[in-house]
């Protein structure tokens, strides 16, 4: 807990929560503007499913980039300040520091996910959606987004901690954003191997066209559970591989 508190203390002048919130507001503004235009053209799709699906699609583009920025800001402090030797002299184990940075980044991204849920509820009420708030669907959307974030944060942290030049880590985030945005165009067998595709892959809402009309379907939780299990295993492997490699890396 002390190391986690120390990580947030070191971030006090970096305004990370403010930066990520402003970045998220751009995504939310874009998503809700696109949703409003769609509802104006077709009032029949003024439903909660439309909001959730739109935000899931936008997350595939924005959140990989935001995760890369967030993790890079947290990890770059040790590279720029050259504090690795100082921390090791103070008997701080690199594995513990690695875990503290990971938890810190996940908490920042958790704030983003919670803010998204409140934004969806507020926008739906403002647009006058008559259906009651689908808390169960929102909970599934939240859990899928958090889980995907945690795996991506593990990957980004591995890259950011291993390399001093954070431009490479940010490039990985931008490539991930492109893959996340175009993931639904990939074959299913290919898509499942790209972690960035799980923003839409774990979305509880899917769309299809029947007689040239858009229809929404709610994915059963039994369909999503195997994907979540696969993602959890991938996240654990990525985190452990990164932690072990950084712990053995020469300072």
N, C-alpha and C positions, 0 to 999 in steps of 0.2 A: 504493500500500500504506500510505503514511503517513496518508493521509486516512481510509482504512478503519479503521486502528488508532486514529485520533483519534475516530472515531465511537463505537467501542466504549469508549474511555476516557471520553467524555462520558456514556455510559450506565451507568457503574459504580455510581452511586447510585440508579439507576432500577429495578434488579432485574428487567430485562426478561425474561431467560431464566427466572427463577423464576416470574414472573407468567404467561408463556406456557405453561410446563410445568404449572402448577396449572390453568390454563384447559383445557389438553388433557386432564388427568386427569379433569375433569368429563365431557368428551366420551367418553373411553374407558370410564369407569365406566358411563355411560348406555348406550353401545353394547353393552358386554359383558353388562350386566344384561338388556337386551332380548334378546340372543342366547341367554343362559342360559335365559330363560323360554321362548323358542321351542323350544330343544332339549329342555327338560323336557316340553313338550307333544307334540313330535314328534322322538323320538330319531334318526330317519332323516336329519335335516338337520344332524346333528353333523359338519359338514365344514368345511374351510378356506374354501370358497366362501361359506359363510354369514357368517363373520367379515368377510371382505373386502367383501362386498356391504353388510353393515350399516354398516361403517366408511365406505365410500364415500358412503352416503346421509347419514350424520351429518356428514361433511366438508362437504357442500353447505350445511349450516346453520351449523356452528361456524367453519370456517376463513375464510370471508369476514369474519366479525366479528373473529376473531383477527388477521387480516391488517390490518384497519383500525386496530385498537388498536395493533398493533406499529408500523406505519408512522407513525401519528399521534404516538406517543411519540418516535420518532426525529426526525421533522420539526419537532415543536412546539418543540424546544429553540432553534432559530434564531428562531422568532417571539417566544417569551416573553423570551428573552435579548436580542432585537434585535441579533443578532451579524452580520447580513448585511453591513453596512457595514464592520465590523471585519475580516471575512473577505476582503472585496474589497480593503481597504486592505493586507492581508497578501499580495496578489497570488494569492489562491486563486480560480481560475476557477469560476464557478457550475456549468458543465457537469461539472467534475471532482467538485465537492461533491455534485452530484445523483447521479452514478454511485456515489460512495462510500456515500451513504445507501441507494441501491437495493441494492447488494451486501450491505450490513449487514443490511437487512431480509430479504433472500433467505436469508442464512446463518442467521438466527434461525428462519425458517420451515423451512429444511432440517433443523434440529435437531428440529423438531416432527414432520416426516415420518419421520425415522429412528427417533424414539421410538415412533411408531405401529407401525412394522414389528416392532420388538422386542416391543412389547406384544401384537401379534397372535400372534407365535410363542409367547410365554410363556403366553398364555391358552389357545391350542390344546393345548399340552402339558399344562397343568393340567386341562383338560376331557377329556383322554385321547383326542383324535382319533387314530384308528389310522393314517390316511393319512400318508405322509411330508410334511415341510414343502415346499410348492410354491414353491420359490425363484424360478422363472421367472415365475409369476403375481404373486408379491409384487414382483418387479422391475418388472413392467408397471404394477402399482398404484402403486408408488413414483414411477416416471417420470411417469405421468399426473398425480399429485397435485402433484409439484414443478413441472411445466410450468404447470399451472393456477394455482398459487400465484404464479409469477413474473409472469404476465400481470396477475393481480389486484393484486399489489404495485405494478406499474408504474402501474396506474390509480389506486390509492389514493394513491400518492406524488404523482402529478400534482395530485390534488385537495388533498392536505394541504399541498403546497408553494405552491400558488397562492392558498390562502385561509388567513387567520390563524385564523379560527374553526374549530377542529377538530370542532365538533359536526356540521358539514355532512359532513365526511369520515366520521365515525362513522355518520352516518345512511345514507350510501351503503353502508357495510359491512353494516348491518342489513338494508337493502333487498336487497342481494346475498345475504345469508343466507336471506331468505324465498324469493327466486327459486331459489336453489340447492336448497332443501328441496322446492319444488314443481315443479322443472324437468321431472321425468318426466311431469308431467300436461300439459305444453305439446306442441303439434304439433312434429314433428321440424324442419320448416323454420323455425319460430319459435325453437325451443330453441337452435339452433346459434349464434344471434346474441347470446346471453347467456353471457358467459364463466364465470359462476358455475355454469352447468349442466354444465360439463365435468368436475366431480368425479365425477359418475355417468356422464357421456358417455364418458369415457376409462377407466372401470372395466373391467378385464378380465372381470369376472363380471356376467352378466345373469340375471334370473330370469323365468320365465314359468309359467303354470299349464296343465297338461294333465290333463283329467279331474279337475279340482278338486284336483290335487296340484301342489305347488311343484317345479319343476325348474330346475336351474342350467345355464347354458351359458357356455362360455368363448369370448370374442370373439377372433377371429383377428387377429393383429397387422396384417395387410394392411388390415383394416377401420379400425383405429385410426390408421394412419399418415397418411391424408389429414386427419383431424381434428387430429392433432398439428401437421401442416404449417400448417394454417389458423390454429391457435392461436399458433404461433411467429411467423407474419407479423403477426397482430394484436398480439402482445406487442411486437414491434420497432417497429411504427407507434406504439403507445401510448407507449412509452418515449421515442422520438425526438420525438414531438409535445410531450410534457411537458417534456423537457429543453430544447428550443428555446424553448418559451413561457416557462419559468422564467428562462432565460438572457437573454431580452429584457425581462423584467418589471422595472419600475422598483422601486428599493429605497426 
